[in-house]
């Protein structure tokens, strides 16, 4: 139960003055429904109103604050068209005209009576020999000069929420801040010269210097550390609870795994052997396994997953592999069945593919096979965790491309088994800071090396101005028997626009290459049509696949050696690396051509440079974090991962490491959080709404 001391912060914003039903909806959508949500909505920039220069020193469009005397003017009740009212004001250095549109005369005359002295603040513009200020931000009498905020924070707002209205509700929200017990070590606070939490929260909304809103400012650092400490403490408590949960000992006799290994046309890499040992050790423990397997493109995660699932099947149990898309699920099912057939295990280890396309008797048969234990391995999409899907004895759940699933979706699959072990997989290497941030409750395995024989991909960039010559060269390459991908650009955040781009490119290529050589794949196609197109490409009937990013993961055509990515500057680094990973999957030299349209911005130029310099997905992930930030790298809004309110990575990466160390020490000294500091840390967890983790500790 949340402590009473936090009650003011979690008060509904409807209790604030001026927040009616309509404004409530706008504020709730912008920041949240509680007072604390308003406080976490931090400024992104500042308007500096400290300048009070003489007029000869003013720069064009400079924001200034000035004392003026209002001159005589006539404000007609009615005006024609958009004619403004111009109010002459005398400054000690000359004339400043205040310009108003759509203001009523009585309102202006009340605010600016002729002969009065006023403090004005706004942007000065040159109009002929004089200065003018259009709709000043502030107009107050001298005795109210303190109302002009010399450093005025600017917040991300939405239509219907003006800065003035926002400041009104925020001012009230700031009065709700209680004095909370200090949860940080006093020596650490003193070392960094940080204020207490209440002072920091007030100061971040009332910056005393322009630098105060930067991530490295002391008040921001303090608040960021509080958030990171709460997050890491919550993850550690969750991890501890999972480790205490009873699991099932899964330790097969190895007969199926040995038969598969003997049939493989390659030897496992040292990395694969190490990861398998880690997974098998976890599965043999009586506690539940929670492990994340991250591997670069083409590092061999699929065979690791199959060997892990065979461990469960050897024990007479079942395993499930869940993929985010039907296309990837079908790809996985085909890959697993191909390896099992090569090993002569297709009858011993039946694989069932369950997707949303299954209907009628076919679906009923598959459900029966799962429920009665006839199927050892299930592969599917989210259809695997629908209510009517019942497993006979699910021991291991493997979730591929896990960042595309929400936490609730993952839990629903986990609940299908009796304390099933969990193996999450991702082909997007995760920077260490993000791994600690989002997966601190899990053990992490990494596959860094590629299987023997894999060739590095030669990556080059070229301007779209060279499109004609590139197409001519591609025509020669296809005539020699090679296969290639052509990836069409992201037009904007719209599937419709992306679809138009790929269809237009496909039509133009039909005229150039001949339709019989082409295949088309995009997300709006029926699954069966897309699968048929992919099969034509795999079989060699089509030599060029024109596609959207639908082929980003899971598509495995070893003899495809060329990929061209059109308007590569519109893609993120991780996505470019995933797309590049569609080639270089065999033993033939492969190449990737990144076509860009100019002019290139600094970030786009940096992305293309990194792609040229390295094929290492782990380095690319780190660079992507620097360029885009954690939210975009992992896609937190889509995946259900936590999103920080104050902390930003990598700007606060060192604080994250410090928080990790702090949490280890805290739980070593006070695992139940019962000491004076422990009680304060409980308040911190409630403040950041980690209520469930508090319940793990018992009442408190």
C-alpha positions as CSV (number, residue, x, y, z in Angstrom):
1,X,0.0,0.0,0.0
2,X,1.4,3.4,-1.1
3,X,2.7,5.4,1.9
4,X,0.5,8.4,3.0
5,X,3.5,10.7,2.5
6,X,3.2,10.2,-1.3
7,X,-0.6,10.8,-1.4
8,X,-0.3,14.5,-2.5
9,X,1.8,13.4,-5.5
10,X,-0.8,10.9,-6.6
11,X,-3.7,13.3,-6.3
12,X,-5.9,13.4,-9.4
13,X,-5.2,16.5,-11.6
14,X,-9.0,17.2,-11.6
15,X,-8.5,18.7,-8.2
16,X,-6.3,21.5,-9.5
17,X,-7.8,24.9,-10.2
18,X,-8.7,25.6,-13.8
19,X,-8.7,21.9,-14.8
20,X,-12.2,21.3,-16.3
21,X,-13.3,18.2,-18.1
22,X,-11.9,19.2,-21.5
23,X,-8.6,20.5,-20.2
24,X,-8.3,17.4,-18.1
25,X,-8.4,15.2,-21.2
26,X,-5.7,17.3,-22.8
27,X,-3.4,17.2,-19.8
28,X,-4.0,13.5,-19.2
29,X,-3.0,12.8,-22.8
30,X,0.0,15.1,-22.6
31,X,1.5,14.0,-19.2
32,X,-0.9,11.9,-17.1
33,X,-3.8,12.0,-14.7
34,X,-1.9,12.5,-11.4
35,X,0.0,15.5,-10.0
36,X,3.3,13.5,-10.1
37,X,2.8,13.0,-13.9
38,X,2.9,16.8,-14.3
39,X,6.1,17.0,-12.3
40,X,7.8,14.3,-14.4
41,X,6.9,16.3,-17.6
42,X,10.2,18.2,-17.7
43,X,11.3,21.3,-19.7
44,X,13.2,20.7,-23.0
45,X,14.6,24.2,-23.4
46,X,14.6,27.7,-22.0
47,X,13.5,31.2,-23.0
48,X,16.1,33.6,-21.7
49,X,14.5,36.9,-20.8
50,X,17.4,38.3,-18.8
51,X,18.6,40.6,-21.5
52,X,17.7,44.3,-21.0
53,X,20.1,46.0,-23.5
54,X,19.9,49.5,-24.9
55,X,18.1,49.5,-28.3
56,X,21.3,50.1,-30.3
57,X,22.7,46.8,-28.9
58,X,19.7,44.7,-29.7
59,X,20.1,41.9,-32.3
60,X,17.4,41.2,-34.8
61,X,14.8,38.8,-33.3
62,X,16.4,38.9,-29.9
63,X,14.2,38.3,-26.8
64,X,14.4,41.2,-24.5
65,X,12.7,42.6,-21.4
66,X,12.3,46.3,-21.3
67,X,10.6,49.1,-19.3
68,X,8.5,51.4,-21.5
69,X,5.9,54.2,-21.3
70,X,2.7,53.6,-23.2
71,X,2.0,56.4,-25.7
72,X,-1.4,57.6,-27.1
73,X,-3.1,55.3,-29.5
74,X,-6.6,54.6,-30.9
75,X,-8.0,51.1,-30.7
76,X,-11.1,51.0,-32.8
77,X,-13.9,48.7,-31.7
78,X,-14.1,47.2,-35.2
79,X,-11.4,46.8,-37.7
80,X,-11.3,45.8,-41.4
81,X,-9.6,42.6,-42.4
82,X,-6.5,41.6,-40.5
83,X,-5.3,45.1,-39.8
84,X,-3.4,45.1,-36.4
85,X,-3.5,47.6,-33.6
86,X,-0.1,49.3,-33.2
87,X,0.6,50.8,-29.8
88,X,3.6,53.2,-29.6
89,X,5.7,52.8,-26.5
90,X,8.6,55.0,-25.5
91,X,11.9,53.3,-24.4
92,X,14.7,55.4,-23.0
93,X,16.6,54.7,-26.3
94,X,13.8,55.2,-28.8
95,X,10.4,53.9,-30.0
96,X,9.0,50.3,-29.7
97,X,5.7,49.5,-31.3
98,X,3.6,46.8,-29.7
99,X,1.6,45.0,-32.4
100,X,-1.6,43.1,-31.7
101,X,-3.9,41.1,-34.0
102,X,-7.4,40.0,-33.0
103,X,-7.4,41.7,-29.6
104,X,-10.5,43.7,-28.5
105,X,-10.1,47.4,-27.7
106,X,-11.3,47.2,-24.1
107,X,-8.9,44.5,-23.2
108,X,-6.0,46.4,-24.7
109,X,-6.9,49.7,-23.1
110,X,-7.1,47.9,-19.7
111,X,-3.8,46.2,-20.2
112,X,-2.0,49.2,-21.8
113,X,-3.6,52.5,-20.7
114,X,-1.9,55.5,-22.4
115,X,0.7,57.2,-20.2
116,X,1.3,54.1,-18.0
117,X,4.6,52.4,-17.4
118,X,4.9,48.7,-18.3
119,X,7.4,46.0,-18.2
120,X,7.3,44.1,-21.5
121,X,9.1,41.0,-22.7
122,X,9.1,39.4,-26.1
123,X,10.9,39.2,-29.4
124,X,12.0,42.4,-31.0
125,X,11.9,42.8,-34.8
126,X,13.1,45.7,-36.9
127,X,10.4,47.6,-38.9
128,X,12.0,50.5,-40.8
129,X,13.8,52.8,-38.4
130,X,11.9,51.5,-35.4
131,X,11.6,48.3,-33.4
132,X,8.3,46.3,-33.0
133,X,7.2,43.5,-30.7
134,X,4.3,41.4,-31.9
135,X,2.1,40.1,-29.1
136,X,4.5,40.4,-26.2
137,X,4.7,37.4,-23.9
138,X,4.5,39.6,-20.8
139,X,3.0,43.0,-20.2
140,X,2.9,43.9,-16.5
141,X,3.0,47.0,-14.3
142,X,6.4,47.6,-12.6
143,X,5.2,46.4,-9.2
144,X,4.5,43.0,-10.8
145,X,7.9,42.7,-12.6
146,X,8.7,39.6,-10.6
147,X,6.0,37.7,-12.6
148,X,8.3,37.9,-15.7
149,X,10.3,34.7,-15.5
150,X,13.8,35.7,-16.6
151,X,14.6,32.1,-17.4
152,X,11.4,30.6,-18.6
153,X,11.3,26.8,-19.1
154,X,9.7,25.5,-22.3
155,X,7.8,22.2,-22.2
156,X,6.6,19.9,-25.0
157,X,2.9,20.7,-25.2
158,X,-0.1,19.8,-27.3
159,X,-2.8,21.9,-29.0
160,X,-5.1,23.3,-26.5
161,X,-2.5,23.5,-23.7
162,X,-0.8,26.9,-23.9
163,X,2.4,27.6,-22.1
164,X,0.6,30.0,-19.8
165,X,-2.1,27.4,-18.9
166,X,0.6,24.8,-18.3
167,X,2.5,27.1,-16.0
168,X,-0.7,27.7,-14.0
169,X,-1.3,24.0,-13.3
170,X,2.4,23.2,-12.8
171,X,2.6,26.0,-10.2
172,X,-0.1,24.2,-8.3
173,X,1.5,20.8,-8.8
174,X,4.8,22.0,-7.3
175,X,3.0,22.9,-4.0
176,X,2.1,19.2,-3.7
177,X,5.8,18.1,-3.3
178,X,6.3,16.6,0.1
179,X,9.6,16.4,2.0
180,X,10.6,12.7,1.6
181,X,13.2,10.7,3.5
182,X,16.6,10.6,1.9
183,X,17.2,7.2,0.2
184,X,20.7,8.0,-1.1
185,X,23.9,7.6,0.9
186,X,24.8,11.0,2.4
187,X,28.5,10.6,1.4
188,X,27.4,10.0,-2.3
189,X,25.1,13.0,-2.2
190,X,27.8,15.2,-0.7
191,X,30.4,13.9,-3.2
192,X,28.2,15.0,-6.2
193,X,26.9,18.2,-4.4
194,X,23.3,17.1,-5.1
195,X,20.3,18.7,-3.4
196,X,17.6,16.6,-1.8
197,X,14.8,15.2,-3.9
198,X,12.2,18.0,-3.2
199,X,14.7,20.8,-3.9
200,X,15.9,19.1,-7.1
201,X,12.3,18.6,-8.3
202,X,11.5,22.3,-7.7
203,X,14.8,23.5,-9.2
204,X,14.3,21.5,-12.4
205,X,11.1,23.5,-13.1
206,X,12.7,26.8,-11.9
207,X,16.2,26.7,-13.5
208,X,18.6,29.4,-12.2
209,X,21.0,29.0,-15.1
210,X,20.5,28.0,-18.7
211,X,22.7,24.9,-18.1
212,X,20.3,23.7,-15.5
213,X,18.1,21.8,-17.9
214,X,21.0,19.9,-19.5
215,X,21.3,16.1,-18.6
216,X,24.6,16.8,-16.8
217,X,23.2,19.5,-14.6
218,X,23.3,18.5,-10.8
219,X,19.5,18.6,-10.3
220,X,18.9,16.5,-13.4
221,X,21.6,14.1,-12.4
222,X,20.1,13.7,-9.0
223,X,16.6,13.0,-10.4
224,X,18.0,10.7,-13.0
225,X,20.0,8.7,-10.4
226,X,16.8,8.3,-8.3
227,X,15.0,6.9,-11.3
228,X,17.8,4.5,-12.3
229,X,18.3,3.4,-8.7
230,X,14.5,2.6,-8.4
231,X,14.6,0.7,-11.7
232,X,17.7,-1.3,-10.8
233,X,16.4,-2.1,-7.3
234,X,13.0,-3.2,-8.8
235,X,14.8,-5.5,-11.4
236,X,17.0,-7.0,-8.7
237,X,14.0,-7.8,-6.5
238,X,12.2,-9.3,-9.4
239,X,15.2,-11.4,-10.3
240,X,15.5,-12.6,-6.7
241,X,11.9,-13.6,-6.7
242,X,12.2,-15.5,-10.0
243,X,15.2,-17.3,-8.8
244,X,13.3,-18.4,-5.7
245,X,10.4,-19.7,-7.8
246,X,10.3,-23.5,-8.1
247,X,11.0,-24.7,-11.7
248,X,11.3,-28.1,-13.2
249,X,14.6,-30.0,-13.6
250,X,15.1,-30.5,-17.3
251,X,18.1,-32.7,-18.0
252,X,17.8,-34.9,-21.1
253,X,20.0,-37.9,-21.9
254,X,21.4,-36.2,-25.0
255,X,20.4,-38.8,-27.5
256,X,18.4,-36.4,-29.8
257,X,20.9,-33.6,-29.5
258,X,23.8,-35.9,-30.4
259,X,21.9,-37.2,-33.4
260,X,21.2,-33.7,-34.6
261,X,24.8,-32.5,-34.1
262,X,26.2,-35.4,-36.1
263,X,23.9,-34.5,-39.0
264,X,24.9,-30.8,-39.2
265,X,27.1,-29.8,-42.1
266,X,29.2,-27.6,-39.7
267,X,30.7,-27.6,-36.3
268,X,29.3,-25.4,-33.5
269,X,31.3,-22.3,-32.8
270,X,32.9,-21.9,-29.4
271,X,30.3,-19.3,-28.6
272,X,27.4,-21.6,-29.4
273,X,29.0,-24.3,-27.3
274,X,29.4,-21.9,-24.4
275,X,25.8,-20.6,-24.6
276,X,24.4,-24.1,-24.8
277,X,26.3,-25.0,-21.7
278,X,24.8,-22.0,-19.9
279,X,21.3,-22.9,-21.0
280,X,21.6,-26.6,-20.2
281,X,23.0,-25.7,-16.7
282,X,20.0,-23.4,-16.1
283,X,17.5,-26.0,-17.3
284,X,19.0,-28.6,-15.0
285,X,18.4,-26.4,-11.9
286,X,15.3,-26.6,-9.8
287,X,14.7,-22.9,-10.2
288,X,13.0,-21.4,-13.3
289,X,15.3,-20.2,-16.1
290,X,15.0,-16.6,-17.3
291,X,17.7,-16.1,-19.9
292,X,18.2,-13.7,-22.8
293,X,20.2,-14.9,-25.8
294,X,21.4,-12.0,-27.9
295,X,23.3,-12.8,-31.1
296,X,24.4,-10.9,-34.1
297,X,22.9,-11.5,-37.5
298,X,23.9,-15.0,-38.7
299,X,25.5,-16.1,-35.5
300,X,23.5,-19.3,-35.3
301,X,20.8,-18.7,-32.7
302,X,18.3,-21.0,-34.4
303,X,20.4,-24.2,-33.9
304,X,21.0,-23.2,-30.3
305,X,17.2,-22.8,-29.8
306,X,16.5,-26.2,-31.4
307,X,19.2,-28.0,-29.3
308,X,17.7,-26.4,-26.1
309,X,14.2,-27.5,-27.1
310,X,15.4,-31.1,-27.8
311,X,16.7,-31.1,-24.2
312,X,13.1,-30.7,-23.1
313,X,11.8,-33.3,-25.6
314,X,14.3,-35.8,-24.4
315,X,12.6,-35.6,-21.0
316,X,9.2,-36.3,-22.5
317,X,8.2,-32.7,-22.3
318,X,7.2,-30.0,-24.8
319,X,8.8,-26.8,-26.1
320,X,7.4,-23.7,-27.9
321,X,9.0,-21.2,-30.2
322,X,7.1,-17.9,-30.6
323,X,7.8,-15.4,-33.4
324,X,6.3,-11.9,-33.8
325,X,5.1,-12.4,-37.4
326,X,3.6,-15.2,-39.4
327,X,6.3,-15.0,-42.0
328,X,9.0,-15.4,-39.4
329,X,7.1,-18.3,-37.7
330,X,6.8,-20.1,-41.0
331,X,10.5,-19.5,-41.6
332,X,11.4,-21.0,-38.2
333,X,9.1,-24.0,-38.6
334,X,10.7,-24.8,-42.1
335,X,14.2,-24.3,-40.7
336,X,13.6,-26.6,-37.7
337,X,11.9,-29.3,-39.8
338,X,14.8,-29.2,-42.3
339,X,17.3,-29.8,-39.6
340,X,15.2,-32.5,-38.0
341,X,14.8,-34.3,-41.4
342,X,18.5,-34.2,-42.0
343,X,19.0,-35.8,-38.6
344,X,16.2,-38.4,-39.2
345,X,14.2,-37.0,-36.3
346,X,11.1,-35.8,-38.2
347,X,9.0,-38.6,-36.8
348,X,10.5,-38.6,-33.3
349,X,10.1,-34.9,-32.8
350,X,6.9,-33.7,-34.6
351,X,6.7,-30.0,-35.1
352,X,3.4,-28.1,-35.2
353,X,3.0,-24.7,-36.8
354,X,0.2,-22.7,-35.3
355,X,-0.8,-19.3,-36.8
356,X,-3.9,-17.2,-37.1
357,X,-4.4,-18.6,-40.6
358,X,-5.3,-22.1,-39.2
359,X,-9.0,-22.8,-39.4
360,X,-11.5,-25.6,-38.9
361,X,-10.4,-29.3,-38.8
362,X,-6.7,-28.4,-39.5
363,X,-6.6,-26.1,-36.4
364,X,-8.5,-28.6,-34.3
365,X,-6.0,-31.4,-35.1
366,X,-3.1,-29.2,-34.2
367,X,-4.7,-28.2,-30.9
368,X,-5.3,-31.9,-30.1
369,X,-1.7,-32.8,-30.9
370,X,-0.5,-30.1,-28.5
371,X,-3.0,-31.0,-25.7
372,X,-2.2,-34.7,-25.9
373,X,1.5,-34.3,-26.2
374,X,1.8,-35.8,-29.7
375,X,3.7,-32.7,-30.8
376,X,7.1,-32.1,-29.2
377,X,7.7,-28.6,-30.5
378,X,5.2,-25.9,-31.3
379,X,6.1,-22.9,-33.5
380,X,3.8,-20.0,-33.9
381,X,2.8,-16.4,-33.5
382,X,0.8,-14.8,-30.7
383,X,-1.8,-17.5,-31.6
384,X,0.2,-19.8,-29.3
385,X,-1.1,-18.0,-26.2
386,X,-4.8,-17.9,-27.1
387,X,-7.0,-19.4,-24.5
388,X,-8.0,-22.5,-26.4
389,X,-4.3,-23.5,-26.8
390,X,-3.5,-26.0,-24.1
391,X,-0.1,-27.8,-23.9
392,X,0.3,-31.3,-22.5
393,X,3.5,-30.4,-20.6
394,X,5.3,-27.2,-21.7
395,X,8.8,-27.1,-20.3
396,X,10.6,-24.5,-22.4
397,X,9.3,-21.3,-24.1
398,X,11.6,-19.7,-26.6
399,X,10.5,-16.2,-27.7
400,X,12.3,-14.8,-30.7
401,X,12.7,-11.1,-31.5
402,X,11.4,-10.7,-28.0
403,X,11.5,-6.8,-28.1
404,X,8.5,-6.9,-30.5
405,X,6.4,-8.6,-27.8
406,X,4.9,-6.8,-24.8
407,X,5.6,-8.1,-21.3
408,X,2.0,-9.2,-20.9
409,X,2.1,-11.2,-24.1
410,X,5.2,-13.0,-22.9
411,X,3.7,-13.8,-19.5
412,X,0.6,-15.3,-21.1
413,X,2.8,-17.8,-22.9
414,X,4.8,-18.5,-19.8
415,X,1.6,-19.3,-17.9
416,X,0.8,-22.0,-20.4
417,X,3.3,-24.3,-18.7
418,X,4.0,-25.5,-15.2
419,X,6.9,-23.1,-14.3
420,X,8.2,-23.3,-17.9
421,X,11.8,-22.1,-18.5
422,X,12.1,-19.0,-20.6
423,X,14.6,-18.3,-23.3
424,X,14.3,-14.9,-25.0
425,X,16.2,-14.3,-28.2
426,X,17.1,-11.2,-30.2
427,X,19.1,-10.6,-33.3
428,X,19.5,-7.0,-32.3
429,X,22.5,-6.9,-30.0
430,X,21.7,-4.8,-26.9
431,X,24.2,-2.3,-25.6
432,X,25.4,-3.1,-22.1
433,X,23.7,-0.1,-20.5
434,X,20.3,-1.1,-22.1
435,X,20.8,-4.7,-21.1
436,X,21.3,-3.7,-17.5
437,X,18.3,-1.3,-17.7
438,X,15.7,-3.5,-19.3
439,X,16.9,-7.0,-18.6
440,X,18.6,-6.7,-15.3
441,X,16.3,-9.4,-14.0
442,X,17.6,-11.9,-16.5
443,X,20.8,-13.9,-17.2
444,X,22.3,-12.8,-20.5
445,X,24.2,-14.9,-23.1
446,X,25.8,-13.5,-26.2
447,X,26.8,-15.0,-29.6
448,X,29.4,-12.8,-31.2
449,X,31.3,-15.0,-33.7
450,X,29.9,-16.2,-37.0
451,X,30.0,-19.8,-38.2
452,X,33.1,-20.9,-40.1
453,X,32.9,-20.0,-43.8
454,X,30.8,-16.9,-43.5
455,X,32.2,-14.1,-45.6
456,X,32.3,-10.4,-44.4
457,X,29.8,-8.2,-46.3
458,X,31.4,-5.5,-48.4
459,X,29.3,-2.4,-47.7
460,X,29.4,0.7,-49.8
461,X,27.4,3.9,-50.2
462,X,26.2,5.7,-53.4
463,X,24.1,8.7,-54.2
464,X,20.6,8.1,-55.8
465,X,21.8,10.3,-58.6
466,X,23.7,7.3,-59.8
467,X,20.5,5.2,-59.9
468,X,20.6,4.5,-63.6
469,X,24.1,3.2,-63.7
470,X,23.5,1.1,-60.5
471,X,20.4,-0.5,-62.2
472,X,22.5,-1.2,-65.3
473,X,25.1,-2.9,-63.2
474,X,22.5,-4.9,-61.3
475,X,21.1,-6.2,-64.7
476,X,24.6,-7.6,-65.5
477,X,24.8,-9.2,-62.0
478,X,21.4,-10.9,-62.3
479,X,22.3,-12.2,-65.8
480,X,25.3,-13.9,-64.3
481,X,23.0,-16.0,-62.1
482,X,23.3,-14.1,-58.8
483,X,20.3,-13.2,-56.5
484,X,19.7,-9.8,-55.0
485,X,17.3,-8.0,-52.7
486,X,16.1,-4.4,-53.4
487,X,14.7,-2.8,-50.3
488,X,12.4,0.1,-50.8
489,X,12.5,3.2,-48.6
490,X,10.6,4.2,-45.5
491,X,8.5,7.1,-46.8
492,X,7.2,8.1,-43.4
493,X,5.4,6.5,-40.5
494,X,2.8,5.0,-42.8
495,X,2.4,1.5,-44.2
496,X,0.3,2.9,-47.0
497,X,3.2,5.2,-48.2
498,X,5.7,2.4,-47.9
499,X,3.4,0.2,-49.9
500,X,3.1,2.7,-52.7
501,X,6.9,3.1,-52.8
502,X,7.6,-0.7,-53.2
503,X,4.8,-1.2,-55.7
504,X,6.0,1.7,-57.9
505,X,9.6,0.3,-57.8
506,X,8.3,-3.2,-58.7
507,X,6.4,-1.9,-61.7
508,X,9.4,0.1,-63.0
509,X,11.7,-3.0,-62.5
510,X,9.2,-5.2,-64.4
511,X,9.9,-3.1,-67.5
512,X,13.6,-3.2,-67.0
513,X,14.3,-6.7,-65.9
514,X,11.2,-8.6,-67.0
515,X,8.5,-9.7,-64.6
516,X,9.5,-13.3,-64.7
517,X,12.8,-12.4,-62.9
518,X,11.1,-10.5,-60.1
519,X,9.3,-11.3,-56.8
520,X,7.5,-8.8,-54.6
521,X,7.1,-9.0,-50.8
522,X,5.5,-6.5,-48.4
523,X,3.5,-6.5,-45.2
524,X,0.1,-5.9,-46.8
525,X,0.2,-9.1,-48.9
526,X,-1.7,-12.2,-47.8
527,X,0.6,-14.6,-46.0
528,X,0.2,-17.2,-48.6
529,X,1.0,-14.8,-51.5
530,X,4.1,-13.5,-49.6
531,X,5.3,-17.1,-48.9
532,X,4.8,-18.0,-52.5
533,X,6.9,-15.0,-53.6
534,X,9.6,-15.9,-51.1
535,X,9.6,-19.5,-52.3
536,X,10.1,-18.4,-55.9
537,X,13.1,-16.4,-54.8
538,X,14.6,-19.3,-52.8
539,X,14.1,-21.7,-55.6
540,X,15.7,-19.4,-58.1
541,X,12.7,-18.8,-60.3
542,X,13.0,-15.1,-59.4
543,X,16.4,-13.5,-59.2
544,X,15.5,-10.2,-57.7
545,X,13.2,-9.7,-54.6
546,X,11.7,-6.2,-54.3
547,X,10.6,-5.8,-50.7
548,X,9.9,-3.6,-47.7
549,X,11.4,-4.2,-44.3
550,X,9.2,-7.2,-44.0
551,X,12.3,-9.3,-44.8
552,X,14.2,-7.6,-42.0
553,X,14.4,-10.7,-39.8
554,X,14.1,-14.4,-40.4
555,X,14.5,-14.6,-44.1
556,X,17.3,-17.1,-45.0
557,X,18.3,-17.4,-48.6
558,X,22.0,-18.5,-48.5
559,X,22.7,-17.9,-52.2
560,X,21.4,-14.3,-52.2
561,X,24.6,-12.2,-52.3
562,X,23.6,-8.6,-53.0
563,X,21.2,-6.2,-51.2
564,X,20.5,-2.7,-52.3
565,X,18.8,-0.4,-49.7
566,X,17.1,2.6,-51.3
567,X,17.1,5.8,-49.2
568,X,19.2,4.2,-46.6
569,X,19.4,7.5,-44.7
570,X,15.8,7.0,-43.6
571,X,16.6,3.8,-41.7
572,X,18.0,3.4,-38.2
573,X,21.4,1.8,-37.7
574,X,20.1,-1.4,-36.2
575,X,17.5,-1.8,-39.0
576,X,20.2,-1.3,-41.7
577,X,22.3,-3.9,-40.0
578,X,19.4,-6.4,-39.8
579,X,18.6,-5.8,-43.5
580,X,22.3,-6.2,-44.5
581,X,22.2,-9.6,-42.6
582,X,19.9,-11.0,-45.3
583,X,23.1,-11.6,-47.4
584,X,26.4,-13.1,-46.4
585,X,24.6,-16.2,-45.1
586,X,26.4,-18.6,-47.4
587,X,30.1,-19.1,-48.3
588,X,30.0,-16.6,-51.2
589,X,31.3,-13.0,-51.0
590,X,28.4,-10.7,-50.5
591,X,27.8,-6.9,-50.8
592,X,25.5,-4.3,-49.5
593,X,24.8,-1.0,-51.3
594,X,23.3,1.9,-49.4
595,X,21.7,4.4,-51.7
596,X,21.1,7.8,-50.2
597,X,19.4,11.0,-51.2
598,X,20.9,14.4,-50.4
599,X,21.5,16.5,-48.7
600,X,22.5,14.3,-45.8
601,X,22.1,15.4,-42.2
602,X,24.8,14.9,-39.6
603,X,23.1,11.9,-38.0
604,X,22.3,10.2,-41.3
605,X,25.9,10.7,-42.4
606,X,27.2,9.2,-39.2
607,X,24.9,6.1,-39.7
608,X,26.2,5.4,-43.2
609,X,29.8,5.9,-42.0
610,X,29.4,3.3,-39.2
611,X,27.8,0.8,-41.7
612,X,30.8,1.2,-44.0
613,X,33.3,0.7,-41.2
614,X,32.0,-2.4,-39.4
615,X,29.9,-5.6,-39.6
616,X,30.0,-6.0,-35.8
617,X,26.4,-5.8,-34.6
618,X,27.5,-5.1,-31.0
619,X,29.5,-2.0,-32.0
620,X,26.6,-0.9,-34.2
621,X,24.2,-1.2,-31.3
622,X,26.3,1.0,-29.2
623,X,26.6,3.6,-32.0
624,X,22.8,3.4,-32.5
625,X,22.2,4.1,-28.8
626,X,24.4,7.2,-29.1
627,X,22.6,8.5,-32.2
628,X,19.0,7.7,-31.3
629,X,18.6,7.0,-27.6
630,X,17.2,4.0,-25.7
631,X,13.6,4.4,-26.5
632,X,14.0,4.3,-30.3
633,X,16.7,1.6,-30.2
634,X,14.4,-0.9,-28.4
635,X,11.1,0.6,-29.5
636,X,9.7,0.9,-26.0
637,X,6.3,2.3,-27.0
638,X,5.6,-0.8,-29.1
639,X,7.1,-3.4,-26.8
640,X,5.9,-2.6,-23.4
641,X,9.4,-1.9,-22.0
642,X,9.8,0.7,-19.3
643,X,10.3,4.3,-20.5
644,X,12.3,6.7,-18.3
645,X,10.9,10.0,-17.3
646,X,14.1,11.7,-16.4
647,X,17.1,9.5,-17.2
648,X,18.5,9.4,-20.7
649,X,20.9,6.9,-22.1
650,X,23.8,7.1,-22.9
651,X,24.0,10.5,-21.2
652,X,23.4,8.9,-17.7
653,X,25.2,5.6,-18.5
654,X,27.8,6.1,-15.7
655,X,24.9,6.8,-13.2
656,X,23.4,3.5,-14.3
657,X,26.5,1.6,-13.5
658,X,26.7,3.3,-10.1
659,X,23.1,2.4,-9.4
660,X,23.8,-1.3,-10.2
661,X,26.7,-1.3,-7.8
662,X,24.6,0.5,-5.2
663,X,21.8,-2.0,-5.4
664,X,24.2,-5.0,-5.0
665,X,25.4,-3.4,-1.7
666,X,21.9,-2.5,-0.6
667,X,20.6,-6.0,-1.0
668,X,23.7,-7.5,0.6
669,X,23.3,-5.4,3.7
670,X,19.6,-5.2,3.9
671,X,17.8,-7.7,1.6
672,X,14.4,-7.0,3.1
673,X,14.8,-3.2,3.1
674,X,14.1,-2.9,6.9
675,X,16.8,-0.5,7.9
676,X,16.2,3.3,8.0
677,X,17.6,3.6,4.5
678,X,15.7,0.5,3.5
679,X,12.4,2.1,4.5
680,X,13.3,5.2,2.5
681,X,14.1,3.0,-0.5
682,X,10.6,1.5,-0.2
683,X,9.2,5.1,-0.6
684,X,11.4,5.5,-3.7
685,X,10.0,2.3,-5.2
686,X,6.5,3.5,-4.6
687,X,7.3,6.9,-6.0
688,X,8.3,5.2,-9.3
689,X,5.3,2.8,-9.0
690,X,7.2,-0.4,-8.5
691,X,4.4,-1.5,-6.1
692,X,4.6,-5.2,-7.2
693,X,8.3,-5.4,-6.2
694,X,7.4,-4.0,-2.7
695,X,4.9,-6.9,-2.4
696,X,7.7,-9.3,-3.1
697,X,9.3,-8.0,0.2
698,X,6.0,-8.6,2.1
699,X,3.9,-5.9,3.8
700,X,5.4,-2.4,3.9
